[in-house]
């Protein structure tokens, strides 16, 4: 399952105009999150599921249908809403999907030393996450922040680097 989605991600990164109109943005974001999770390694945890959490309502920014019956590192994906009272270790990936920039910055800072892959939205050339999504020329693209990944003690696959728009050390 890894290769077809990575291929789709690669094709969209390079030929976005031809394919982007055919695939809804919500589905694309969901596929990107899935691929980011597939190509990230975390320290061992005993969670029975792979938890993808969002700051706002899950279905506003992730398509549950795209992630249904998928697994990450052998664990079934569970979608949940993250709140400040949530134990950060419950989430392996947090999608920082709020339009409240101050709240997003606060949560990103709180998670910065946890073993959590944060995926944010780029605003004015930077974003709060280890990976930050943006739309450029009608294409969904992403930047990587490797120093944030190291701080969170997670490892991003080198396969993501050539697909990234920018890589920050």
N, C-alpha and C positions, 0 to 999 in steps of 0.2 A: 504494500500500500504506500510505502514511503516514496518509491520512485515515480509513480504517476503524479502524485501531488507536487513533488519537487520539480518534475518536468513542467507541470502546469505553472508553478511559480516562476521557473526560469523563462518559459515562453512569454509569460505576461510581463516580466521585467524587461524583456528585449523586444517584444512585439505587442505592447499593450494596446495600441490603437485597434489592431485587428481583432483582438479577443475580448477586450474589456467591456464592450457593449453587450456581449452575449452572456456575461456572467454578472449577476447582481453584486454590488459592492459589499453587501453584508456577507454573502457567500465567500467572496474573495478574502475578506478580513478573517473569516473563520478558517479558511484553508491556510492562510498565512500563519495564524496562531498555531494551528495543528502542526504545520511544518517547523515552525520555530521550536515547538516542544520536542518534535522528533529529533532535531539536530542540536539539542542541549543536553548536557549531562549535569546531574545534581548529586550531591552527597547522598548516600543511602538514607531513605526514610521508610518508616513502617506504615505509611498510609495505605489503605486497601485500594484506593482509587487515585487517579491522577486528576487533581482539582484545578480547573481553570476558573478563576474568579474575576468578577467585574465590579467596578465601583457603583455603577448604576444598574438599572434593570437589565438582566442578561440578554433578553431577546431584542433589546434596542441596538445591540452592537455585535452580537454573535448569533449565528444561525444554528440553533440546536439540531436541525436536520442534517447539516453538513457534518457535524461531529458525532451524530448518533452511531452507536455501535463501533466507534473507533477506540483504539487503545494507544497509549504512549508508554513505551518501555514495559509492555506487558500488563499495564493497568488500564482498566476501563475509565474513560473520561467522565467526570462529573462536573457539571456547571453549577456555580454558586455565586451569590452576591457577597462581596467583601465589605466588611465594616470595620471601623477602628477597634471594635471589641472582638473581632475575629482573631484567633490565634494565627499569626502569619505562617506558621508551619503547616497549617491546613491547606494552604494554596501553594502549588508549585509554579503557577503562572498567574499573574494579576494583570488584567487588561485595564489600564488607567483611562477609562472611557467616560470621564466626566468633563463637562465644559467649565467647571469651576476650577480655574487654574491654581488658586491658592490651596484648595483641598487636594488636588492631584499632587502638587509639590510636597505637601505635608505627608501624604501617604507614601510617595516615592522615597522621601527621606527616611521615613519610618522603616520601610522595607529594604533600604539600601545595604544593610549588612545581614539580611536574612537570605536563606537559600531559595530565593524567589526570582523567577524571570519576570521582570516588569516590561510591559509593552505599552508604550504611550503614543501620543500623537505629537507630531512636530509642529511647533509654533515659532514663527520668526527665526527659523534656522536651527533650532535646538528642541529637544524634547526631554521629558522627565524619566523616560525608561531606559533600560539596557538596550532595547530595540524600540525605535520610534518610526511610526508609519506616517506617510504623507501622500498626497495626490499631486503628481506633477505631470503636466501634459496628458491629462485624463488617464494616468496610470497610477496604480498603487505601488509605491516604492517604500524602501525602509533604509534607515541608518542604524549602525551598530556602535555601541559604546563599550569597548573591551575593558576599559578600566572599571566601569561599573559592574561588569560581569565578574571580574576578578574580586572586587570588593564583596560581592554576594557569594563568592566561592562556588560559582557555576561555570561550566565550560561550554562555549559555543563552538560548534563544529566549524572547521576551516572551510567547509563547503558553503557556508552562508556568506563568507567574506566577498567572493567575486560577484555575488548577487546584490550586495548592498550598494546603495547610492553613495554613501560615505561611511568610512570606518574611523572612529575616534579611538585613539590609543589611550 
